[in-house]
């Protein structure tokens, strides 16, 4: 599918929301999953094909160096009545194909994608919902909080670059929210795991905790290991995914992600 940008707005100094709209979204649908995502296809500058294209056809008809960059992004919001799709992009300077595109996107620009898909939605039967991540997981965590039953307990630990990078979060549930701020040193990798270790969560035998842990690879791995090995959580009650990895470009991470996930799964 494709649609055109109608507006962009900066939510924080490094997080920009791109809103897409128009008749091209008439057939777009999002399922019940709160981590619904689309697979973006970002056309390189100077590509020998139009802004509106079929990614599969491009792979068949054009050389590899002209293929679009593929990136997976969570749906931040979908307004079916207004046919408006919002996607939030983390922007760090001019690095990364997706962030670079979003930082300069303007009304009329085209975005092509495949999807959506998804795999997680909070189970209303869980006693506690543990939601852990960084800016990359924020759209899914925000969407999950919005669908919690009234009074449901949500324990949220979020990592960002400082107070200016925090965003308002709302939920019908009872929200235990702590923002953690990076310091810019080697200790940053331990902030999320340390916060989860200190969190007041019921023991495995005393109440069911459902966890959503997504973000930087080493941080996700440390939190997952703690929840399984120390807290005794069931794997079936956990959604864990490493979206990116510190010190790696998107392309380098995509090349090793499968092996990293396999090693993470073997931890516990």
Order of alpha helices (4+ residues) and beta strands (2+ residues): beta-beta-beta-alpha-beta-beta-alpha-beta-beta-alpha-beta-beta-alpha-beta-alpha-beta-alpha
